[in-house]
């Protein structure tokens, strides 16, 4: 069993870095930490970065998760290979670009590029946010797969993943710590990143951000609303090049060892939003496959 410690980052390709980075700073509110070798680093919490834009074809490049140490990474590599998965170890330059000590990369059975990292750089100073959005942390990420049941089978067989709740065969919300979900899989015909989530400090922050987005003509895909599964109050909005962002507040923590996953019927009017607001499928940023030759 591979033990995931936390989510680490999302790495996304951009054909227009000025627009993508500008939106992340001026609209989402992240800190632009710097730019190096065609990569722009965006920060939202203690991590050196949780979002990196890399010059090139637009699309998600990789979703990163952290493991405890070098031994855990080596063990993860052995387990993945034993499961028949092709694994590539990153080299020192690639690790530096990700601000980690070491990492490996693989594609899940559905074509999503995943990176496992150790030694992700942390910063002691608080983020210098681009605007006061109330962001407290990088909350979760959501991938696409054509069959969410098979996706859960993959993640739960190899990793310390448990399902928290199902939204029929539309979505599987999963956890590896008490937070209701740090990773989710939505049904989609192609691999990709469904959305990236940031937790904010209060309900007021969600509503202020909603107004801010409206005033600036940003496409709001869903919300404000409240998910019955996680109890989080949310707003989803579309950024450049198909990258969907989410703010949310009040996510459920599951402390009970005997928690039983629930099933919500997506055809019910309150299955996605218990306030019964209009809902739609968030836009997925398509997976871009770049060779990772170590």
Sine and cosine of phi, psi and omega as CSV:
sin_phi,cos_phi,sin_psi,cos_psi,sin_omega,cos_omega
0.00,0.00,0.81,-0.59,0.03,-1.00
-1.00,0.01,0.83,-0.55,-0.07,-1.00
-1.00,-0.09,0.94,-0.35,0.10,-1.00
-0.98,0.18,0.69,-0.72,0.00,-1.00
-1.00,-0.06,-0.67,0.75,-0.03,-1.00
-0.22,-0.98,0.19,-0.98,0.24,-0.97
-0.97,0.25,0.49,-0.87,-0.09,-1.00
-0.90,-0.43,-0.81,0.59,-0.07,-1.00
-0.19,-0.98,0.20,-0.98,0.25,-0.97
-0.87,-0.50,0.68,-0.73,0.04,-1.00
-0.90,-0.44,0.81,-0.58,-0.14,-0.99
-0.76,-0.65,0.68,-0.73,0.09,-1.00
-0.99,0.15,0.57,-0.82,0.02,-1.00
-0.67,-0.74,0.72,-0.69,0.08,-1.00
-1.00,0.05,-0.21,0.98,0.02,-1.00
-0.60,-0.80,1.00,0.05,-0.10,-1.00
-0.89,0.45,-0.58,0.82,-0.02,-1.00
-0.86,0.50,-0.68,0.74,-0.01,-1.00
-0.96,0.29,-0.73,0.68,-0.04,-1.00
-0.89,0.46,-0.73,0.68,-0.02,-1.00
-0.94,0.35,-0.66,0.75,0.02,-1.00
-0.86,0.51,-0.65,0.76,0.03,-1.00
-0.91,0.42,-0.69,0.72,-0.02,-1.00
-0.88,0.47,-0.56,0.83,-0.02,-1.00
-1.00,0.08,-0.82,0.58,-0.16,-0.99
-0.98,0.20,-0.48,0.88,-0.02,-1.00
-0.97,-0.23,-0.84,0.55,-0.01,-1.00
-0.92,0.39,-0.63,0.77,0.05,-1.00
0.97,-0.25,0.18,0.98,-0.05,-1.00
-0.96,0.28,0.28,-0.96,0.09,-1.00
-1.00,-0.01,0.78,-0.62,0.16,-0.99
-0.99,0.12,0.94,-0.34,-0.09,-1.00
-0.99,0.13,-0.53,0.85,-0.01,-1.00
0.21,-0.98,-0.01,-1.00,-0.06,-1.00
-0.63,-0.78,0.77,-0.64,-0.06,-1.00
-0.47,-0.88,0.81,-0.59,0.08,-1.00
0.77,0.64,0.71,0.70,0.07,-1.00
0.98,0.21,0.26,0.97,0.02,-1.00
-0.82,-0.57,0.75,-0.67,0.05,-1.00
-0.95,-0.31,0.72,-0.69,-0.10,-1.00
-0.94,-0.33,0.81,-0.58,0.00,-1.00
-0.91,-0.42,0.71,-0.70,-0.12,-0.99
-0.87,-0.50,0.54,-0.84,0.03,-1.00
-0.65,-0.76,-0.19,0.98,-0.02,-1.00
-0.41,-0.91,-0.54,-0.84,-0.09,-1.00
-0.95,0.30,-0.29,0.96,0.03,-1.00
-0.92,0.40,0.53,-0.85,0.10,-0.99
-0.80,0.59,-0.70,0.71,0.13,-0.99
-0.40,-0.92,0.44,-0.90,0.13,-0.99
-0.87,-0.49,-0.15,0.99,0.08,-1.00
-0.63,-0.77,0.78,-0.63,0.06,-1.00
-0.80,-0.60,0.74,-0.67,0.09,-1.00
-0.98,-0.22,0.76,-0.65,0.00,-1.00
-0.89,-0.46,0.73,-0.68,0.00,-1.00
-0.84,0.54,0.64,-0.77,0.06,-1.00
0.66,-0.75,-0.38,-0.92,0.01,-1.00
-0.87,0.49,0.69,-0.72,0.00,-1.00
-0.94,0.34,0.66,-0.75,0.03,-1.00
0.56,-0.83,0.35,-0.94,0.02,-1.00
-0.94,0.35,0.69,-0.72,0.01,-1.00
-0.99,-0.17,-0.66,0.75,-0.03,-1.00
-0.25,-0.97,0.48,-0.88,0.15,-0.99
-0.91,-0.42,0.81,-0.59,-0.11,-0.99
-0.96,-0.27,0.59,-0.81,0.08,-1.00
-0.75,-0.66,0.56,-0.83,-0.02,-1.00
-0.98,-0.18,0.56,-0.83,0.16,-0.99
-0.87,-0.49,0.16,-0.99,-0.25,-0.97
-0.91,0.41,-0.74,0.68,-0.15,-0.99
-0.31,-0.95,-0.10,-1.00,-0.05,-1.00
-0.88,0.47,-0.62,0.79,0.02,-1.00
-0.91,0.42,-0.64,0.77,0.02,-1.00
-0.91,0.40,-0.59,0.81,0.03,-1.00
-0.93,0.38,-0.68,0.73,0.03,-1.00
-0.90,0.44,-0.65,0.76,0.03,-1.00
-0.91,0.42,-0.64,0.77,0.05,-1.00
-0.88,0.47,-0.66,0.75,0.02,-1.00
-0.87,0.49,-0.71,0.71,-0.01,-1.00
-0.90,0.44,-0.67,0.74,-0.02,-1.00
-0.92,0.39,-0.64,0.77,0.02,-1.00
-0.91,0.41,-0.69,0.72,0.03,-1.00
-0.89,0.46,-0.67,0.75,0.03,-1.00
-0.88,0.47,-0.47,0.88,0.02,-1.00
-1.00,0.09,0.07,1.00,0.05,-1.00
1.00,0.08,0.32,0.95,-0.05,-1.00
-0.98,-0.17,0.73,-0.68,0.04,-1.00
-0.96,0.27,0.80,-0.61,-0.06,-1.00
-0.85,-0.52,0.68,-0.73,0.08,-1.00
-0.86,-0.51,0.80,-0.60,0.09,-1.00
-0.99,0.10,0.71,-0.71,0.07,-1.00
-0.96,0.26,0.39,-0.92,0.07,-1.00
-0.99,-0.12,0.00,-1.00,-0.10,-0.99
-0.89,0.46,-0.64,0.77,0.00,-1.00
-0.91,0.41,-0.68,0.74,0.02,-1.00
-0.91,0.40,-0.62,0.78,0.05,-1.00
-0.90,0.44,-0.67,0.75,0.04,-1.00
-0.87,0.50,-0.66,0.75,0.00,-1.00
-0.89,0.46,-0.48,0.87,0.00,-1.00
-1.00,-0.07,-0.07,1.00,-0.05,-1.00
0.83,0.56,0.77,0.64,0.08,-1.00
-0.73,-0.68,0.28,-0.96,0.05,-1.00
-0.97,0.25,-0.65,0.76,-0.04,-1.00
-0.34,-0.94,0.36,-0.93,0.03,-1.00
-0.33,-0.95,0.29,-0.96,0.15,-0.99
-0.72,-0.69,0.36,-0.93,-0.03,-1.00
-0.76,-0.65,0.54,-0.84,0.09,-1.00
-0.41,-0.91,0.30,-0.95,0.11,-0.99
-0.97,-0.24,0.74,-0.67,0.08,-1.00
-0.94,0.35,0.13,-0.99,-0.07,-1.00
-0.88,0.48,-0.18,0.98,-0.07,-1.00
-0.96,-0.29,0.01,1.00,0.08,-1.00
0.99,-0.16,0.10,0.99,0.06,-1.00
-0.99,0.16,0.80,-0.61,0.04,-1.00
-0.98,0.19,0.82,-0.57,-0.01,-1.00
-0.86,-0.51,0.64,-0.77,0.09,-1.00
-0.84,-0.55,0.74,-0.67,0.11,-0.99
-0.97,-0.25,0.77,-0.64,-0.12,-0.99
-0.80,-0.61,0.38,-0.92,0.16,-0.99
-0.72,-0.69,0.55,-0.84,0.03,-1.00
0.95,0.32,0.64,0.76,0.06,-1.00
-0.90,0.44,0.76,-0.65,-0.05,-1.00
-0.91,0.42,0.72,-0.69,0.06,-1.00
-0.93,-0.37,0.48,-0.87,0.03,-1.00
-0.88,-0.47,0.69,-0.72,-0.05,-1.00
-0.98,0.20,-0.53,0.85,-0.07,-1.00
-0.97,0.23,0.55,-0.84,0.03,-1.00
-0.93,0.37,0.45,-0.89,0.03,-1.00
-0.88,0.47,0.55,-0.83,0.12,-0.99
-0.98,-0.19,1.00,0.03,-0.18,-0.98
-0.92,0.39,0.51,-0.86,0.02,-1.00
-0.92,0.38,-0.49,0.87,0.11,-0.99
-0.38,-0.92,0.30,-0.95,-0.06,-1.00
-0.99,0.16,0.97,0.25,0.01,-1.00
-1.00,0.08,-0.20,0.98,-0.01,-1.00
1.00,0.09,0.25,0.97,-0.05,-1.00
-0.90,0.44,0.72,-0.69,0.06,-1.00
-0.94,-0.35,-0.49,0.87,-0.01,-1.00
-0.18,-0.98,0.33,-0.94,0.20,-0.98
-0.95,0.32,0.90,-0.43,-0.20,-0.98
-1.00,-0.02,-0.80,0.60,0.01,-1.00
-0.28,-0.96,0.15,-0.99,0.09,-1.00
-0.71,-0.70,0.40,-0.91,-0.09,-1.00
-0.73,-0.68,0.80,-0.60,-0.01,-1.00
-0.97,-0.26,0.26,-0.97,0.07,-1.00
-0.95,-0.31,0.52,-0.85,0.11,-0.99
-0.41,-0.91,0.51,-0.86,-0.04,-1.00
-0.94,0.34,-0.37,0.93,-0.03,-1.00
-0.68,-0.73,0.96,-0.28,-0.09,-1.00
-0.95,0.32,-0.44,0.90,0.05,-1.00
-0.93,0.38,-0.69,0.72,0.05,-1.00
-0.92,0.39,-0.60,0.80,0.04,-1.00
-0.89,0.46,-0.69,0.72,0.05,-1.00
-0.90,0.44,-0.62,0.78,0.03,-1.00
-0.86,0.50,-0.67,0.74,0.04,-1.00
-0.89,0.46,-0.80,0.60,-0.09,-1.00
-0.92,0.40,-0.63,0.78,-0.06,-1.00
-0.98,0.20,-0.40,0.91,0.02,-1.00
-0.97,0.25,-0.66,0.75,-0.09,-1.00
-0.99,-0.12,-0.42,0.91,-0.14,-0.99
-0.84,-0.54,0.25,-0.97,0.01,-1.00
-0.98,0.19,0.81,0.58,-0.09,-1.00
-0.97,-0.26,0.70,-0.72,0.12,-0.99
-0.82,-0.57,0.55,-0.83,0.08,-1.00
-0.99,0.15,0.72,-0.69,0.09,-1.00
-1.00,-0.03,-0.74,0.68,0.00,-1.00
-0.42,-0.91,0.42,-0.91,0.10,-0.99
-0.93,-0.36,0.62,-0.79,0.24,-0.97
-0.94,-0.33,0.99,0.15,-0.10,-0.99
0.78,0.63,-0.72,-0.69,0.11,-0.99
-0.98,-0.18,0.31,0.95,-0.03,-1.00
-1.00,0.00,-0.58,0.81,-0.08,-1.00
-0.42,-0.91,0.54,-0.84,0.11,-0.99
-0.83,-0.56,0.86,-0.51,-0.03,-1.00
-0.97,-0.23,0.85,-0.53,-0.23,-0.97
-0.80,-0.60,0.43,-0.90,-0.03,-1.00
-0.69,-0.72,0.39,-0.92,0.19,-0.98
-0.70,-0.71,0.17,0.99,0.14,-0.99
-0.51,-0.86,-0.10,-0.99,-0.09,-1.00
-0.91,0.42,-0.33,0.95,0.01,-1.00
-0.89,0.46,0.72,-0.70,-0.12,-0.99
-0.74,0.67,-0.72,0.70,0.15,-0.99
-0.46,-0.89,0.73,-0.68,0.14,-0.99
-0.96,-0.27,-0.34,0.94,0.06,-1.00
-0.62,-0.79,0.59,-0.81,0.04,-1.00
-0.66,-0.75,0.38,-0.93,0.10,-0.99
-0.82,-0.57,0.81,-0.58,0.09,-1.00
-0.96,-0.28,0.48,-0.88,0.03,-1.00
-0.95,0.30,0.81,-0.59,0.03,-1.00
-0.44,-0.90,0.50,-0.86,-0.10,-1.00
-0.96,0.29,-0.39,0.92,-0.04,-1.00
-0.76,-0.65,0.39,-0.92,0.06,-1.00
-0.92,0.39,0.51,-0.86,0.01,-1.00
0.17,-0.99,0.04,-1.00,0.02,-1.00
-0.98,-0.19,0.92,-0.40,-0.01,-1.00
-0.93,0.36,-0.73,0.68,0.08,-1.00
-0.21,-0.98,0.25,-0.97,0.09,-1.00
-0.84,-0.54,0.72,-0.69,-0.15,-0.99
-0.93,-0.37,0.62,-0.79,0.15,-0.99
-0.82,-0.57,0.78,-0.63,0.10,-1.00
-0.98,0.20,0.60,-0.80,0.08,-1.00
-0.87,-0.49,0.18,-0.98,-0.22,-0.97
-0.98,0.22,-0.42,0.91,-0.10,-0.99
-0.40,-0.92,0.26,-0.97,0.13,-0.99
-0.87,0.50,-0.61,0.79,0.02,-1.00
-0.86,0.51,-0.60,0.80,0.03,-1.00
-0.90,0.45,-0.66,0.75,0.04,-1.00
-0.85,0.52,-0.73,0.69,-0.07,-1.00
-0.95,0.32,-0.63,0.78,0.06,-1.00
-0.90,0.44,-0.66,0.75,0.04,-1.00
-0.89,0.45,-0.64,0.76,0.05,-1.00
-0.85,0.53,-0.73,0.69,0.03,-1.00
-0.89,0.45,-0.68,0.73,0.01,-1.00
-0.85,0.52,-0.72,0.69,-0.01,-1.00
-0.90,0.44,-0.68,0.74,0.03,-1.00
-0.87,0.50,-0.72,0.70,-0.06,-1.00
-0.89,0.45,-0.47,0.88,-0.04,-1.00
-0.99,-0.16,0.13,0.99,0.09,-1.00
0.95,0.31,0.38,0.92,0.03,-1.00
-0.97,0.25,0.67,-0.75,-0.01,-1.00
-0.95,0.32,0.91,-0.41,0.05,-1.00
-1.00,-0.03,0.87,-0.49,-0.08,-1.00
-1.00,0.08,-0.50,0.87,-0.03,-1.00
-0.26,-0.97,0.65,-0.76,0.07,-1.00
0.97,-0.26,0.07,-1.00,0.04,1.00
-0.92,0.40,0.57,-0.82,0.03,-1.00
-0.36,-0.93,-0.08,-1.00,0.01,-1.00
-0.68,-0.73,0.85,-0.53,0.01,-1.00
-0.96,0.27,0.80,-0.60,0.03,-1.00
-0.94,0.35,-0.40,0.92,-0.03,-1.00
-0.95,0.30,-0.81,0.58,-0.08,-1.00
-0.99,-0.12,-0.16,0.99,-0.11,-0.99
0.92,0.39,0.09,1.00,-0.05,-1.00
-0.96,0.28,0.67,-0.75,0.13,-0.99
-1.00,0.04,0.75,-0.66,-0.25,-0.97
-0.71,-0.71,0.33,-0.94,0.31,-0.95
-0.52,-0.85,0.78,-0.63,0.03,-1.00
-0.96,-0.27,0.63,-0.77,0.03,-1.00
-0.55,-0.84,0.46,-0.89,-0.16,-0.99
-0.99,-0.11,0.81,-0.58,0.09,-1.00
-0.99,-0.13,-0.06,-1.00,0.01,-1.00
-0.89,0.45,0.47,-0.88,0.13,-0.99
0.85,0.52,0.52,0.85,0.13,-0.99
0.98,0.18,0.20,0.98,0.02,-1.00
-1.00,0.04,0.89,-0.46,0.00,-1.00
-1.00,-0.08,0.73,-0.68,0.05,-1.00
-0.94,-0.33,0.42,-0.91,0.09,-1.00
-0.67,-0.74,0.69,-0.72,0.27,-0.96
-0.98,-0.21,0.61,-0.79,0.12,-0.99
-0.48,-0.87,0.36,-0.93,-0.03,-1.00
-0.62,-0.79,0.64,-0.77,0.14,-0.99
1.00,0.04,0.55,0.84,-0.03,-1.00
-0.92,0.40,0.65,-0.76,0.02,-1.00
-0.92,0.39,0.58,-0.81,0.17,-0.99
-0.93,-0.38,0.72,-0.69,-0.03,-1.00
-0.97,-0.26,0.97,-0.25,-0.01,-1.00
-0.99,-0.14,-0.32,0.95,-0.11,-0.99
-0.96,0.27,0.78,-0.63,0.04,-1.00
-0.93,0.36,-0.42,0.91,-0.07,-1.00
-0.98,-0.18,0.37,0.93,0.03,-1.00
-0.83,0.56,0.75,-0.66,0.03,-1.00
-0.95,-0.31,0.86,-0.51,0.01,-1.00
-0.85,0.52,0.65,-0.76,0.02,-1.00
-0.98,-0.19,0.33,-0.94,0.03,-1.00
-0.87,-0.49,0.81,-0.58,0.03,-1.00
-0.92,-0.38,0.73,-0.69,-0.01,-1.00
-0.99,0.11,0.91,-0.42,-0.06,-1.00
-0.90,0.43,-0.23,0.97,0.03,-1.00
-0.98,0.18,-0.24,0.97,0.03,-1.00
-0.97,0.26,0.57,-0.82,-0.11,-0.99
-0.93,0.38,-0.30,0.95,-0.02,-1.00
-0.90,-0.44,0.34,0.94,-0.04,-1.00
-0.95,0.31,-0.52,0.85,0.00,-1.00
-0.98,-0.20,-0.65,0.76,-0.02,-1.00
-0.78,-0.63,0.93,-0.37,-0.04,-1.00
-0.93,0.36,-0.18,0.98,0.12,-0.99
-1.00,0.01,-0.02,1.00,0.08,-1.00
0.90,0.44,0.55,0.84,0.12,-0.99
-0.98,0.22,0.20,-0.98,0.04,-1.00
-0.91,0.42,0.67,-0.75,-0.01,-1.00
-0.79,-0.61,0.43,-0.90,0.05,-1.00
-0.45,-0.89,0.26,-0.97,0.02,-1.00
-0.95,0.31,0.84,-0.54,0.07,-1.00
-0.86,0.51,0.52,-0.85,0.02,-1.00
-0.93,0.37,0.73,-0.68,0.04,-1.00
-1.00,-0.07,0.70,-0.72,0.17,-0.99
-1.00,0.04,0.86,-0.51,-0.11,-0.99
-0.90,0.43,0.54,-0.84,0.07,-1.00
-0.95,0.30,0.75,-0.66,0.12,-0.99
-0.95,-0.33,0.79,-0.62,-0.02,-1.00
-0.98,-0.18,0.92,-0.39,0.10,-0.99
-0.93,-0.38,0.65,-0.76,0.01,-1.00
-0.89,0.45,0.68,-0.73,0.06,-1.00
-0.90,-0.44,1.00,0.01,-0.05,-1.00
-0.99,-0.13,0.96,-0.29,-0.04,-1.00
-0.99,0.16,0.00,0.00,0.00,0.00
